[in-house]
């Protein structure tokens, strides 16, 4: 039972930390972000297992973590307010052609990040070609270009 409690506690702590750390895209992960992820994984493993390195304990922890994840997916479907807390909401980085500097600071993004997405998705070259840029819940950036003048 101690393993299940440890698994639930670690899951909740990681969920909170990841939500508070902002939503940068995985494509923006630096080599240091990857190293940090490995350190967190190793530290988490030690906290989860404690002194019990048995296969049974590992299986119990794996099942606990997956059940927590599945449970939260159902809870966020049934309770939309919880989904906003757990998954976040899409954030407009550019709205009607105007860059939201506060949103950029909050999400730790820059106009260069927006331009990367704009070039990849639509081949856009300048910020004034962007009508909307939205940081989605999944950390991807959606670009909606300005309508073409005829």
N, C-alpha and C positions, 0 to 999 in steps of 0.2 A: 504493500500500500504506500510505503514511503516513496517508491519510484514514481508512482502515479502522481503523487502530490508534487514531487520535484518537477516532473514533466509539465504539469499544468502551470506551476509557478514560472518556470523558465519560458514557456510559450507566451504567457501573458506579459512578462518583462520584455521579451524580444519584440512582441507586437507593439508595446508602448514606445520602446526606444526607436524602432523603425519608423513609426508614425511621427514621432517628434523630430527625427533627424531630417525630415524634408523628403521631397520626391524628385531626386535627380534621376535621369534615365540611366539604365544599365549601360547604354552606349557611352555615357559620360564617365563611367567608372574609371578612375585612375589606377595605375599599378599599386599605389598605396591603399586605395579602397579595397583592392583584392587581398592584399596582405592583411588588412584590418579584418576582413571577412574570415580569413583563415584563423586569425588569432581568436576572434569571437567564437568560431566553431570549436576550437580546441578548449577554450575556457568553458564554454557551455557543456561540452562533453564531460569535462571533469566535474562540473556542478551537478550534472544529471546522474552520472554513475556513482559518485561518491566512492565508497570502498568496494562496491559490488560490481565486478567486471564480468559477471557470468553472461552467457548467451541469453538465458531466460530474462535477466534484468534488461538487457539491451532490447530484446523483443518487446517487453512490456513498455519500455520508453518509446520505441518507434510507434507502436500501436497507439499509445497515449497521445503523442504529438499529432499523428494523422487524424485521430478521432477529434482532437481539439480543432484542427483545421476544418474538418468536415462539419463539425458542430457549428463553428463560427460562420461557415458559408450558409448553412440553413438559417441561423439566427439573423444574419444580415438580410436574407431574403424576406423573412417574416417581419422584421422590425427595421423599416427604412431609416429611422433615426440612428440606429446602431450602425448601419452601413456607412453613414456619413462619418461616424467616429472611427470605425475600423478601416474603411477603404478610402475615406476622404472624398472630396468632390473635385470635378474638373475645375481648373483655374485658368481664367483668361489672362494671358500674358500680353496679348495685343487685342484691343477691342475697338472695332471701327477704325482701324489704322493707327490707333494711338497706343504707344507702349505703356504698360502699367508698371512703373518702376517699383512700387511697393510689392506687387505680386512677384516681380523678379527677385527682389531681396528675400522675400519670405520663402521662396522655393529654391533659393541659391542658384539661380540660373542667370544667364546673360543674353544680350541680344545676339551674340555670336552663336549661342546654342539654338536660338530661334532660326537664325539664318541657315544653319546646317540642315535643320529639318525642312526649311523652305526650298533649299537647293535640291535636296534629295527627293522631296515629294512632287515639286512642281517646276523645278529649274528656275526659281525666282532668284533675282540678283540683288534686289534692294528691299529695305524695310517698307518703303512706301507701296510696294506691290502686294503687301500682306494686309488683308482686311481683318482677319482674326487669327490668333495663335492660341491654342488651348493645350495646357498641360493636363493630360487625361489621368484618370485614376490609376491606370496601369503604367504610368510614368512616361508614356509616349507623348510626343507633341504632334497635334493635328494642326495643319496649316490650311486656312481658307483664303485663297487669293482674292485681291480686289477684282471686281468685274472688269472685263476688257472693254475699253471704249471703242465704239465703232464709228 
